[in-house]
Protein backbone atom coordinates (compact mmCIF):
# COMPACT_ATOMS: atom_id res chain seq x y z
CA UNK A 1 0.00 0.00 0.00
CA UNK A 2 3.02 2.34 0.29
CA UNK A 3 2.97 3.06 -3.43
CA UNK A 4 -0.72 3.91 -3.17
CA UNK A 5 -0.05 6.43 -0.40
CA UNK A 6 2.60 8.13 -2.54
CA UNK A 7 0.12 8.33 -5.42
CA UNK A 8 -2.51 9.78 -3.10
CA UNK A 9 -0.08 12.44 -1.89
CA UNK A 10 0.56 13.49 -5.49
CA UNK A 11 -3.16 13.63 -6.23
CA UNK A 12 -3.79 15.64 -3.07
CA UNK A 13 -1.13 18.17 -4.08
CA UNK A 14 -2.69 18.45 -7.53
CA UNK A 15 -6.16 19.06 -6.13
CA UNK A 16 -4.97 21.67 -3.67
CA UNK A 17 -3.08 23.36 -6.47
CA UNK A 18 -6.37 23.53 -8.33
CA UNK A 19 -7.80 25.50 -5.43
CA UNK A 20 -10.06 22.89 -3.86
CA UNK A 21 -11.12 24.19 -0.50
CA UNK A 22 -13.52 23.35 2.24
CA UNK A 23 -16.46 20.97 2.24
CA UNK A 24 -17.31 17.55 3.51
CA UNK A 25 -17.66 15.38 0.46
CA UNK A 26 -18.94 11.90 -0.24
CA UNK A 27 -19.19 9.85 -3.40
CA UNK A 28 -21.12 6.79 -4.49
CA UNK A 29 -17.87 4.81 -4.39
CA UNK A 30 -16.64 6.22 -1.13
CA UNK A 31 -17.13 7.56 2.34
CA UNK A 32 -16.74 10.90 4.10
CA UNK A 33 -13.61 11.70 6.14
CA UNK A 34 -12.79 14.65 8.33
CA UNK A 35 -9.18 15.10 7.21
CA UNK A 36 -9.16 13.28 3.92
CA UNK A 37 -11.56 11.78 1.46
CA UNK A 38 -11.17 8.07 0.87
CA UNK A 39 -12.71 6.22 -2.03
CA UNK A 40 -13.26 2.58 -1.15
CA UNK A 41 -13.92 -0.50 -3.20
CA UNK A 42 -14.88 -3.84 -1.73
CA UNK A 43 -12.58 -6.63 -2.92
CA UNK A 44 -13.83 -10.07 -1.92
CA UNK A 45 -14.79 -9.50 1.77
CA UNK A 46 -12.08 -6.86 2.32
CA UNK A 47 -12.54 -3.12 2.05
CA UNK A 48 -9.39 -1.82 0.39
CA UNK A 49 -8.48 1.86 0.12
CA UNK A 50 -8.23 2.25 -3.63
CA UNK A 51 -8.22 5.96 -4.24
CA UNK A 52 -7.45 8.42 -1.41
CA UNK A 53 -8.02 11.52 -3.49
CA UNK A 54 -7.35 14.48 -1.20
CA UNK A 55 -5.88 15.25 2.20
CA UNK A 56 -8.15 18.26 2.60
CA UNK A 57 -11.88 18.80 2.30
CA UNK A 58 -12.75 18.68 -1.37
CA UNK A 59 -14.82 21.37 -3.00
CA UNK A 60 -14.72 24.93 -4.22
CA UNK A 61 -13.98 27.53 -1.59
CA UNK A 62 -16.97 29.71 -0.77
CA UNK A 63 -15.62 33.22 -0.30
CA UNK A 64 -16.62 36.77 -1.11
CA UNK A 65 -16.85 35.81 -4.76
CA UNK A 66 -19.62 33.35 -3.93
CA UNK A 67 -17.62 30.31 -4.99
CA UNK A 68 -17.50 31.57 -8.59
CA UNK A 69 -13.81 30.97 -9.05
CA UNK A 70 -11.36 28.27 -8.04
CA UNK A 71 -7.94 29.87 -8.21
CA UNK A 72 -8.28 30.55 -11.93
CA UNK A 73 -9.91 27.17 -12.63
CA UNK A 74 -13.27 27.90 -14.20
CA UNK A 75 -14.43 24.30 -13.95
CA UNK A 76 -13.81 22.27 -10.80
CA UNK A 77 -14.87 19.09 -12.54
CA UNK A 78 -12.09 19.56 -15.09
CA UNK A 79 -9.60 19.87 -12.24
CA UNK A 80 -10.97 16.79 -10.52
CA UNK A 81 -10.88 14.73 -13.71
CA UNK A 82 -7.29 15.89 -14.28
CA UNK A 83 -6.38 14.74 -10.77
CA UNK A 84 -8.01 11.36 -11.32
CA UNK A 85 -6.13 10.85 -14.59
CA UNK A 86 -2.88 11.85 -12.95
CA UNK A 87 -3.49 9.38 -10.14
CA UNK A 88 -4.15 6.54 -12.57
CA UNK A 89 -0.89 7.36 -14.37
CA UNK A 90 1.01 7.57 -11.08
CA UNK A 91 -0.33 4.19 -9.98
CA UNK A 92 0.86 2.64 -13.23
CA UNK A 93 4.29 4.26 -12.91
CA UNK A 94 4.59 2.97 -9.34
CA UNK A 95 4.37 -0.60 -10.58
CA UNK A 96 0.78 -1.59 -9.92
CA UNK A 97 -0.17 -4.93 -11.45
CA UNK A 98 -2.53 -5.08 -14.40
CA UNK A 99 -5.30 -6.50 -12.23
CA UNK A 100 -4.85 -3.75 -9.63
CA UNK A 101 -4.82 -1.11 -12.37
CA UNK A 102 -8.07 -2.53 -13.71
CA UNK A 103 -9.61 -2.27 -10.22
CA UNK A 104 -8.39 1.30 -9.82
CA UNK A 105 -9.72 2.32 -13.21
CA UNK A 106 -13.09 0.76 -12.39
CA UNK A 107 -13.20 2.74 -9.14
CA UNK A 108 -12.21 6.00 -10.82
CA UNK A 109 -14.78 5.40 -13.56
CA UNK A 110 -17.46 5.15 -10.89
CA UNK A 111 -16.10 8.33 -9.33
CA UNK A 112 -16.31 10.19 -12.63
CA UNK A 113 -19.88 8.96 -13.12
CA UNK A 114 -20.85 10.03 -9.59
CA UNK A 115 -19.85 13.65 -10.10
CA UNK A 116 -23.08 14.41 -11.98
CA UNK A 117 -25.35 13.08 -9.19
CA UNK A 118 -25.14 16.08 -6.88
CA UNK A 119 -26.81 16.30 -3.48
CA UNK A 120 -26.05 19.62 -1.78
CA UNK A 121 -26.51 20.01 1.99
CA UNK A 122 -26.48 23.30 3.92
CA UNK A 123 -26.52 23.95 7.66
CA UNK A 124 -26.89 26.87 10.07
CA UNK A 125 -25.77 28.77 13.20
CA UNK A 126 -24.84 27.39 15.59
CA UNK A 127 -23.78 24.37 13.53
CA UNK A 128 -21.20 23.20 10.99
CA UNK A 129 -20.95 21.04 7.88
CA UNK A 130 -20.15 17.97 9.99
CA UNK A 131 -23.78 18.07 11.14
CA UNK A 132 -24.44 15.89 8.06
CA UNK A 133 -22.04 13.15 9.18
CA UNK A 134 -24.82 10.56 9.36
CA UNK A 135 -26.51 11.45 6.08
CA UNK A 136 -23.47 11.86 3.80
CA UNK A 137 -22.38 8.20 3.89
CA UNK A 138 -25.98 7.05 3.36
CA UNK A 139 -26.34 9.25 0.28
CA UNK A 140 -23.00 7.95 -1.00
CA UNK A 141 -24.05 4.34 -0.48
CA UNK A 142 -27.21 5.08 -2.47
CA UNK A 143 -25.10 6.26 -5.41
CA UNK A 144 -25.17 10.02 -4.96
CA UNK A 145 -22.39 12.61 -4.92
CA UNK A 146 -23.12 14.62 -1.77
CA UNK A 147 -21.52 17.94 -0.80
CA UNK A 148 -21.91 19.71 2.57
CA UNK A 149 -20.29 23.16 2.48
CA UNK A 150 -19.00 25.17 5.40
CA UNK A 151 -21.24 28.14 4.68
CA UNK A 152 -19.84 31.63 4.20
CA UNK A 153 -17.98 32.90 7.23
CA UNK A 154 -17.70 29.50 8.92
CA UNK A 155 -14.07 28.36 9.22
CA UNK A 156 -12.37 26.96 7.29
CA UNK A 157 -14.40 28.76 4.59
CA UNK A 158 -13.29 32.37 4.19
CA UNK A 159 -15.02 35.38 5.70
CA UNK A 160 -16.58 37.09 2.65
CA UNK A 161 -14.98 40.36 1.66
CA UNK A 162 -18.35 41.97 1.02
CA UNK A 163 -19.55 41.20 4.56
CA UNK A 164 -22.93 40.21 3.14
CA UNK A 165 -24.88 37.51 4.98
CA UNK A 166 -28.34 38.12 3.54
CA UNK A 167 -30.38 35.14 2.43
CA UNK A 168 -29.81 36.39 -1.09
CA UNK A 169 -26.05 35.96 -0.64
CA UNK A 170 -26.58 32.43 0.68
CA UNK A 171 -28.78 31.66 -2.33
CA UNK A 172 -26.03 32.91 -4.65
CA UNK A 173 -23.52 30.64 -2.87
CA UNK A 174 -25.76 27.59 -3.30
CA UNK A 175 -26.26 28.31 -6.99
CA UNK A 176 -22.53 28.90 -7.50
CA UNK A 177 -21.67 25.66 -5.70
CA UNK A 178 -24.08 23.77 -7.96
CA UNK A 179 -22.34 25.36 -10.94
CA UNK A 180 -18.74 24.60 -10.00
CA UNK A 181 -19.56 21.06 -8.91
CA UNK A 182 -21.11 20.35 -12.29
CA UNK A 183 -24.59 19.66 -10.96
CA UNK A 184 -27.46 19.13 -13.36
CA UNK A 185 -31.25 19.37 -13.21
CA UNK A 186 -31.39 16.08 -11.26
CA UNK A 187 -29.66 17.60 -8.23
CA UNK A 188 -31.40 17.81 -4.85
CA UNK A 189 -30.91 20.56 -2.27
CA UNK A 190 -31.10 19.68 1.45
CA UNK A 191 -30.98 22.35 4.16
CA UNK A 192 -31.46 22.76 7.90
CA UNK A 193 -32.40 26.08 9.55
CA UNK A 194 -30.54 28.80 7.60
CA UNK A 195 -29.82 26.02 5.13
CA UNK A 196 -33.57 25.48 4.75
CA UNK A 197 -34.12 29.17 4.01
CA UNK A 198 -31.27 28.98 1.53
CA UNK A 199 -32.83 25.93 -0.13
CA UNK A 200 -36.24 27.59 -0.54
CA UNK A 201 -34.64 30.69 -2.04
CA UNK A 202 -32.19 28.88 -4.33
CA UNK A 203 -34.94 26.63 -5.67
CA UNK A 204 -37.11 29.65 -6.47
CA UNK A 205 -34.22 31.63 -7.95
CA UNK A 206 -32.83 28.85 -10.16
CA UNK A 207 -35.60 26.25 -10.47
CA UNK A 208 -33.89 24.40 -13.31
CA UNK A 209 -30.98 23.37 -11.10
CA UNK A 210 -32.80 21.26 -8.51
CA UNK A 211 -35.33 18.51 -8.91
CA UNK A 212 -36.40 18.17 -5.27
CA UNK A 213 -35.84 19.83 -1.90
CA UNK A 214 -35.55 18.72 1.69
CA UNK A 215 -35.96 21.36 4.42
CA UNK A 216 -35.52 20.76 8.14
CA UNK A 217 -36.53 22.86 11.11
CA UNK A 218 -37.64 26.11 9.43
CA UNK A 219 -40.95 26.31 7.52
CA UNK A 220 -41.52 28.37 4.36
CA UNK A 221 -41.32 32.18 4.57
CA UNK A 222 -45.13 32.42 4.30
CA UNK A 223 -45.40 31.21 7.91
CA UNK A 224 -43.28 34.05 9.33
CA UNK A 225 -46.44 36.00 10.05
CA UNK A 226 -47.59 33.11 12.25
CA UNK A 227 -44.26 32.72 14.04
CA UNK A 228 -43.85 36.42 14.81
CA UNK A 229 -47.36 36.80 16.18
CA UNK A 230 -47.05 34.09 18.82
CA UNK A 231 -45.94 35.15 22.30
CA UNK A 232 -44.24 31.86 23.21
CA UNK A 233 -42.43 31.80 19.88
CA UNK A 234 -41.21 35.36 20.37
CA UNK A 235 -39.67 34.20 23.65
CA UNK A 236 -37.94 31.36 21.80
CA UNK A 237 -36.67 33.92 19.28
CA UNK A 238 -34.94 36.03 21.94
CA UNK A 239 -31.56 35.42 20.29
CA UNK A 240 -32.74 37.06 17.05
CA UNK A 241 -33.34 40.36 18.84
CA UNK A 242 -30.27 39.96 21.02
CA UNK A 243 -27.95 39.50 18.02
CA UNK A 244 -29.45 42.55 16.31
CA UNK A 245 -29.15 44.89 19.30
CA UNK A 246 -26.03 47.05 18.82
CA UNK A 247 -25.78 47.58 22.57
CA UNK A 248 -25.85 43.87 23.40
CA UNK A 249 -22.16 43.04 22.68
CA UNK A 250 -23.31 39.73 21.25
CA UNK A 251 -19.87 38.55 20.15
CA UNK A 252 -18.46 38.92 23.65
CA UNK A 253 -21.43 37.18 25.25
CA UNK A 254 -21.37 34.24 22.84
CA UNK A 255 -17.58 33.83 23.13
CA UNK A 256 -17.53 33.88 26.96
CA UNK A 257 -16.95 30.74 29.05
CA UNK A 258 -16.02 28.52 26.12
CA UNK A 259 -19.04 29.62 24.08
CA UNK A 260 -21.44 28.45 26.78
CA UNK A 261 -24.14 30.46 24.99
CA UNK A 262 -24.01 27.95 22.12
CA UNK A 263 -24.32 25.05 24.58
CA UNK A 264 -27.42 26.65 26.08
CA UNK A 265 -29.03 27.16 22.67
CA UNK A 266 -28.51 23.52 21.74
CA UNK A 267 -29.96 22.34 25.06
CA UNK A 268 -32.99 24.56 24.53
CA UNK A 269 -33.48 23.60 20.91
CA UNK A 270 -32.82 19.86 21.22
CA UNK A 271 -33.86 18.91 24.76
CA UNK A 272 -32.17 15.79 26.12
CA UNK A 273 -29.69 15.45 23.25
CA UNK A 274 -26.02 15.23 24.23
CA UNK A 275 -24.24 17.32 21.60
CA UNK A 276 -20.93 17.80 23.42
CA UNK A 277 -18.78 16.02 20.84
CA UNK A 278 -20.34 17.77 17.87
CA UNK A 279 -20.31 21.17 19.56
CA UNK A 280 -16.53 20.98 19.91
CA UNK A 281 -16.39 20.99 16.09
CA UNK A 282 -18.96 23.77 15.82
CA UNK A 283 -17.00 25.98 18.21
CA UNK A 284 -13.80 25.36 16.29
CA UNK A 285 -15.51 26.87 13.23
CA UNK A 286 -16.29 29.99 15.28
CA UNK A 287 -13.07 30.22 17.32
CA UNK A 288 -11.67 33.17 15.39
CA UNK A 289 -13.54 36.41 16.29
CA UNK A 290 -13.98 37.17 12.59
CA UNK A 291 -15.79 33.85 12.05
CA UNK A 292 -17.97 34.33 15.11
CA UNK A 293 -18.93 37.82 13.98
CA UNK A 294 -19.70 36.42 10.53
CA UNK A 295 -22.02 33.75 11.95
CA UNK A 296 -23.89 36.34 14.01
CA UNK A 297 -23.98 38.52 10.90
CA UNK A 298 -26.55 36.16 9.39
CA UNK A 299 -29.04 37.52 11.92
CA UNK A 300 -28.04 41.13 11.43
CA UNK A 301 -28.53 41.16 7.67
CA UNK A 302 -31.81 42.97 6.93
CA UNK A 303 -34.34 40.61 5.40
CA UNK A 304 -36.21 40.93 2.14
CA UNK A 305 -35.73 43.06 -0.96
CA UNK A 306 -34.73 46.07 1.16
CA UNK A 307 -31.95 44.06 2.84
CA UNK A 308 -28.21 44.35 2.48
CA UNK A 309 -28.14 42.54 -0.83
CA UNK A 310 -31.66 43.45 -1.89
CA UNK A 311 -30.75 46.76 -3.47
CA UNK A 312 -27.51 45.63 -5.04
CA UNK A 313 -25.48 42.58 -5.83
CA UNK A 314 -27.97 39.96 -4.62
CA UNK A 315 -31.20 41.84 -5.38
CA UNK A 316 -32.70 39.08 -7.54
CA UNK A 317 -31.72 36.36 -5.06
CA UNK A 318 -33.22 38.32 -2.15
CA UNK A 319 -36.50 38.70 -4.01
CA UNK A 320 -36.55 35.00 -4.85
CA UNK A 321 -36.09 34.11 -1.17
CA UNK A 322 -39.58 35.50 -0.52
CA UNK A 323 -41.18 33.31 -3.17
CA UNK A 324 -42.46 29.73 -2.78
CA UNK A 325 -40.26 27.01 -4.21
CA UNK A 326 -41.88 25.18 -7.10
CA UNK A 327 -40.17 21.82 -6.56
CA UNK A 328 -41.68 18.97 -4.53
CA UNK A 329 -40.36 19.49 -1.00
CA UNK A 330 -40.01 17.21 1.98
CA UNK A 331 -40.38 19.27 5.15
CA UNK A 332 -39.21 17.67 8.41
CA UNK A 333 -39.79 19.09 11.89
CA UNK A 334 -39.06 17.61 15.30
CA UNK A 335 -41.98 17.11 17.66
CA UNK A 336 -39.87 18.48 20.53
CA UNK A 337 -38.25 21.35 18.61
CA UNK A 338 -37.33 24.05 21.13
CA UNK A 339 -36.42 26.63 18.48
CA UNK A 340 -39.69 26.73 16.54
CA UNK A 341 -42.72 25.20 18.23
CA UNK A 342 -44.18 22.28 16.32
CA UNK A 343 -47.71 23.61 16.86
CA UNK A 344 -46.85 26.63 14.72
CA UNK A 345 -45.82 24.69 11.61
CA UNK A 346 -49.05 22.71 11.25
CA UNK A 347 -49.92 24.64 8.08
CA UNK A 348 -46.46 24.34 6.49
CA UNK A 349 -47.56 21.80 3.89
CA UNK A 350 -50.16 24.25 2.58
CA UNK A 351 -47.33 26.58 1.56
CA UNK A 352 -45.29 23.93 -0.25
CA UNK A 353 -45.63 23.02 -3.92
CA UNK A 354 -47.83 20.25 -5.24
CA UNK A 355 -46.48 16.80 -4.47
CA UNK A 356 -44.75 17.95 -1.29
CA UNK A 357 -44.88 16.23 2.08
CA UNK A 358 -44.48 17.26 5.72
CA UNK A 359 -43.39 14.80 8.41
CA UNK A 360 -43.22 15.47 12.15
CA UNK A 361 -40.40 13.34 13.53
CA UNK A 362 -41.34 12.09 17.01
CA UNK A 363 -39.06 12.61 20.00
CA UNK A 364 -36.74 14.90 18.04
CA UNK A 365 -35.72 18.49 18.60
CA UNK A 366 -34.35 21.11 16.23
CA UNK A 367 -31.29 19.13 15.14
CA UNK A 368 -33.37 16.10 14.25
CA UNK A 369 -30.89 14.77 11.66
CA UNK A 370 -28.38 14.28 14.49
CA UNK A 371 -30.86 13.19 17.15
CA UNK A 372 -32.77 10.66 15.06
CA UNK A 373 -30.40 9.91 12.15
CA UNK A 374 -31.91 6.53 11.27
CA UNK A 375 -35.43 7.86 10.87
CA UNK A 376 -34.40 11.12 9.19
CA UNK A 377 -32.01 9.39 6.79
CA UNK A 378 -34.73 6.92 5.81
CA UNK A 379 -37.15 9.75 5.04
CA UNK A 380 -34.60 11.77 3.07
CA UNK A 381 -33.28 8.84 1.06
CA UNK A 382 -36.79 7.79 0.16
CA UNK A 383 -37.52 11.32 -1.02
CA UNK A 384 -34.39 12.07 -3.06
CA UNK A 385 -34.40 8.66 -4.77
CA UNK A 386 -37.94 9.18 -6.07
C-alpha positions in Angstrom: 0.0 0.0 0.0 3.0 2.3 0.3 3.0 3.1 -3.4 -0.7 3.9 -3.2 -0.1 6.4 -0.4 2.6 8.1 -2.5 0.1 8.3 -5.4 -2.5 9.8 -3.1 -0.1 12.4 -1.9 0.6 13.5 -5.5 -3.2 13.6 -6.2 -3.8 15.6 -3.1 -1.1 18.2 -4.1 -2.7 18.4 -7.5 -6.2 19.1 -6.1 -5.0 21.7 -3.7 -3.1 23.4 -6.5 -6.4 23.5 -8.3 -7.8 25.5 -5.4 -10.1 22.9 -3.9 -11.1 24.2 -0.5 -13.5 23.3 2.2 -16.5 21.0 2.2 -17.3 17.6 3.5 -17.7 15.4 0.5 -18.9 11.9 -0.2 -19.2 9.8 -3.4 -21.1 6.8 -4.5 -17.9 4.8 -4.4 -16.6 6.2 -1.1 -17.1 7.6 2.3 -16.7 10.9 4.1 -13.6 11.7 6.1 -12.8 14.7 8.3 -9.2 15.1 7.2 -9.2 13.3 3.9 -11.6 11.8 1.5 -11.2 8.1 0.9 -12.7 6.2 -2.0 -13.3 2.6 -1.1 -13.9 -0.5 -3.2 -14.9 -3.8 -1.7 -12.6 -6.6 -2.9 -13.8 -10.1 -1.9 -14.8 -9.5 1.8 -12.1 -6.9 2.3 -12.5 -3.1 2.0 -9.4 -1.8 0.4 -8.5 1.9 0.1 -8.2 2.2 -3.6 -8.2 6.0 -4.2 -7.4 8.4 -1.4 -8.0 11.5 -3.5 -7.3 14.5 -1.2 -5.9 15.2 2.2 -8.2 18.3 2.6 -11.9 18.8 2.3 -12.8 18.7 -1.4 -14.8 21.4 -3.0 -14.7 24.9 -4.2 -14.0 27.5 -1.6 -17.0 29.7 -0.8 -15.6 33.2 -0.3 -16.6 36.8 -1.1 -16.9 35.8 -4.8 -19.6 33.4 -3.9 -17.6 30.3 -5.0 -17.5 31.6 -8.6 -13.8 31.0 -9.1 -11.4 28.3 -8.0 -7.9 29.9 -8.2 -8.3 30.6 -11.9 -9.9 27.2 -12.6 -13.3 27.9 -14.2 -14.4 24.3 -13.9 -13.8 22.3 -10.8 -14.9 19.1 -12.5 -12.1 19.6 -15.1 -9.6 19.9 -12.2 -11.0 16.8 -10.5 -10.9 14.7 -13.7 -7.3 15.9 -14.3 -6.4 14.7 -10.8 -8.0 11.4 -11.3 -6.1 10.9 -14.6 -2.9 11.8 -12.9 -3.5 9.4 -10.1 -4.2 6.5 -12.6 -0.9 7.4 -14.4 1.0 7.6 -11.1 -0.3 4.2 -10.0 0.9 2.6 -13.2 4.3 4.3 -12.9 4.6 3.0 -9.3 4.4 -0.6 -10.6 0.8 -1.6 -9.9 -0.2 -4.9 -11.4 -2.5 -5.1 -14.4 -5.3 -6.5 -12.2 -4.9 -3.8 -9.6 -4.8 -1.1 -12.4 -8.1 -2.5 -13.7 -9.6 -2.3 -10.2 -8.4 1.3 -9.8 -9.7 2.3 -13.2 -13.1 0.8 -12.4 -13.2 2.7 -9.1 -12.2 6.0 -10.8 -14.8 5.4 -13.6 -17.5 5.1 -10.9 -16.1 8.3 -9.3 -16.3 10.2 -12.6 -19.9 9.0 -13.1 -20.8 10.0 -9.6 -19.8 13.7 -10.1 -23.1 14.4 -12.0 -25.3 13.1 -9.2 -25.1 16.1 -6.9 -26.8 16.3 -3.5 -26.0 19.6 -1.8 -26.5 20.0 2.0 -26.5 23.3 3.9 -26.5 23.9 7.7 -26.9 26.9 10.1 -25.8 28.8 13.2 -24.8 27.4 15.6 -23.8 24.4 13.5 -21.2 23.2 11.0 -20.9 21.0 7.9 -20.1 18.0 10.0 -23.8 18.1 11.1 -24.4 15.9 8.1 -22.0 13.1 9.2 -24.8 10.6 9.4 -26.5 11.4 6.1 -23.5 11.9 3.8 -22.4 8.2 3.9 -26.0 7.1 3.4 -26.3 9.3 0.3 -23.0 8.0 -1.0 -24.1 4.3 -0.5 -27.2 5.1 -2.5 -25.1 6.3 -5.4 -25.2 10.0 -5.0 -22.4 12.6 -4.9 -23.1 14.6 -1.8 -21.5 17.9 -0.8 -21.9 19.7 2.6 -20.3 23.2 2.5 -19.0 25.2 5.4 -21.2 28.1 4.7 -19.8 31.6 4.2 -18.0 32.9 7.2 -17.7 29.5 8.9 -14.1 28.4 9.2 -12.4 27.0 7.3 -14.4 28.8 4.6 -13.3 32.4 4.2 -15.0 35.4 5.7 -16.6 37.1 2.7 -15.0 40.4 1.7 -18.3 42.0 1.0 -19.6 41.2 4.6 -22.9 40.2 3.1 -24.9 37.5 5.0 -28.3 38.1 3.5 -30.4 35.1 2.4 -29.8 36.4 -1.1 -26.1 36.0 -0.6 -26.6 32.4 0.7 -28.8 31.7 -2.3 -26.0 32.9 -4.6 -23.5 30.6 -2.9 -25.8 27.6 -3.3 -26.3 28.3 -7.0 -22.5 28.9 -7.5 -21.7 25.7 -5.7 -24.1 23.8 -8.0 -22.3 25.4 -10.9 -18.7 24.6 -10.0 -19.6 21.1 -8.9 -21.1 20.3 -12.3 -24.6 19.7 -11.0 -27.5 19.1 -13.4 -31.3 19.4 -13.2 -31.4 16.1 -11.3 -29.7 17.6 -8.2 -31.4 17.8 -4.9 -30.9 20.6 -2.3 -31.1 19.7 1.4 -31.0 22.3 4.2 -31.5 22.8 7.9 -32.4 26.1 9.5 -30.5 28.8 7.6 -29.8 26.0 5.1 -33.6 25.5 4.8 -34.1 29.2 4.0 -31.3 29.0 1.5 -32.8 25.9 -0.1 -36.2 27.6 -0.5 -34.6 30.7 -2.0 -32.2 28.9 -4.3 -34.9 26.6 -5.7 -37.1 29.7 -6.5 -34.2 31.6 -7.9 -32.8 28.9 -10.2 -35.6 26.2 -10.5 -33.9 24.4 -13.3 -31.0 23.4 -11.1 -32.8 21.3 -8.5 -35.3 18.5 -8.9 -36.4 18.2 -5.3 -35.8 19.8 -1.9 -35.6 18.7 1.7 -36.0 21.4 4.4 -35.5 20.8 8.1 -36.5 22.9 11.1 -37.6 26.1 9.4 -41.0 26.3 7.5 -41.5 28.4 4.4 -41.3 32.2 4.6 -45.1 32.4 4.3 -45.4 31.2 7.9 -43.3 34.0 9.3 -46.4 36.0 10.0 -47.6 33.1 12.2 -44.3 32.7 14.0 -43.8 36.4 14.8 -47.4 36.8 16.2 -47.1 34.1 18.8 -45.9 35.1 22.3 -44.2 31.9 23.2 -42.4 31.8 19.9 -41.2 35.4 20.4 -39.7 34.2 23.7 -37.9 31.4 21.8 -36.7 33.9 19.3 -34.9 36.0 21.9 -31.6 35.4 20.3 -32.7 37.1 17.1 -33.3 40.4 18.8 -30.3 40.0 21.0 -28.0 39.5 18.0 -29.4 42.6 16.3 -29.2 44.9 19.3 -26.0 47.1 18.8 -25.8 47.6 22.6 -25.9 43.9 23.4 -22.2 43.0 22.7 -23.3 39.7 21.2 -19.9 38.5 20.2 -18.5 38.9 23.7 -21.4 37.2 25.3 -21.4 34.2 22.8 -17.6 33.8 23.1 -17.5 33.9 27.0 -17.0 30.7 29.0 -16.0 28.5 26.1 -19.0 29.6 24.1 -21.4 28.4 26.8 -24.1 30.5 25.0 -24.0 28.0 22.1 -24.3 25.0 24.6 -27.4 26.6 26.1 -29.0 27.2 22.7 -28.5 23.5 21.7 -30.0 22.3 25.1 -33.0 24.6 24.5 -33.5 23.6 20.9 -32.8 19.9 21.2 -33.9 18.9 24.8 -32.2 15.8 26.1 -29.7 15.4 23.3 -26.0 15.2 24.2 -24.2 17.3 21.6 -20.9 17.8 23.4 -18.8 16.0 20.8 -20.3 17.8 17.9 -20.3 21.2 19.6 -16.5 21.0 19.9 -16.4 21.0 16.1 -19.0 23.8 15.8 -17.0 26.0 18.2 -13.8 25.4 16.3 -15.5 26.9 13.2 -16.3 30.0 15.3 -13.1 30.2 17.3 -11.7 33.2 15.4 -13.5 36.4 16.3 -14.0 37.2 12.6 -15.8 33.9 12.1 -18.0 34.3 15.1 -18.9 37.8 14.0 -19.7 36.4 10.5 -22.0 33.8 11.9 -23.9 36.3 14.0 -24.0 38.5 10.9 -26.5 36.2 9.4 -29.0 37.5 11.9 -28.0 41.1 11.4 -28.5 41.2 7.7 -31.8 43.0 6.9 -34.3 40.6 5.4 -36.2 40.9 2.1 -35.7 43.1 -1.0 -34.7 46.1 1.2 -32.0 44.1 2.8 -28.2 44.3 2.5 -28.1 42.5 -0.8 -31.7 43.4 -1.9 -30.7 46.8 -3.5 -27.5 45.6 -5.0 -25.5 42.6 -5.8 -28.0 40.0 -4.6 -31.2 41.8 -5.4 -32.7 39.1 -7.5 -31.7 36.4 -5.1 -33.2 38.3 -2.1 -36.5 38.7 -4.0 -36.5 35.0 -4.9 -36.1 34.1 -1.2 -39.6 35.5 -0.5 -41.2 33.3 -3.2 -42.5 29.7 -2.8 -40.3 27.0 -4.2 -41.9 25.2 -7.1 -40.2 21.8 -6.6 -41.7 19.0 -4.5 -40.4 19.5 -1.0 -40.0 17.2 2.0 -40.4 19.3 5.1 -39.2 17.7 8.4 -39.8 19.1 11.9 -39.1 17.6 15.3 -42.0 17.1 17.7 -39.9 18.5 20.5 -38.3 21.4 18.6 -37.3 24.0 21.1 -36.4 26.6 18.5 -39.7 26.7 16.5 -42.7 25.2 18.2 -44.2 22.3 16.3 -47.7 23.6 16.9 -46.9 26.6 14.7 -45.8 24.7 11.6 -49.0 22.7 11.3 -49.9 24.6 8.1 -46.5 24.3 6.5 -47.6 21.8 3.9 -50.2 24.2 2.6 -47.3 26.6 1.6 -45.3 23.9 -0.3 -45.6 23.0 -3.9 -47.8 20.2 -5.2 -46.5 16.8 -4.5 -44.7 17.9 -1.3 -44.9 16.2 2.1 -44.5 17.3 5.7 -43.4 14.8 8.4 -43.2 15.5 12.2 -40.4 13.3 13.5 -41.3 12.1 17.0 -39.1 12.6 20.0 -36.7 14.9 18.0 -35.7 18.5 18.6 -34.4 21.1 16.2 -31.3 19.1 15.1 -33.4 16.1 14.3 -30.9 14.8 11.7 -28.4 14.3 14.5 -30.9 13.2 17.2 -32.8 10.7 15.1 -30.4 9.9 12.2 -31.9 6.5 11.3 -35.4 7.9 10.9 -34.4 11.1 9.2 -32.0 9.4 6.8 -34.7 6.9 5.8 -37.2 9.7 5.0 -34.6 11.8 3.1 -33.3 8.8 1.1 -36.8 7.8 0.2 -37.5 11.3 -1.0 -34.4 12.1 -3.1 -34.4 8.7 -4.8 -37.9 9.2 -6.1 
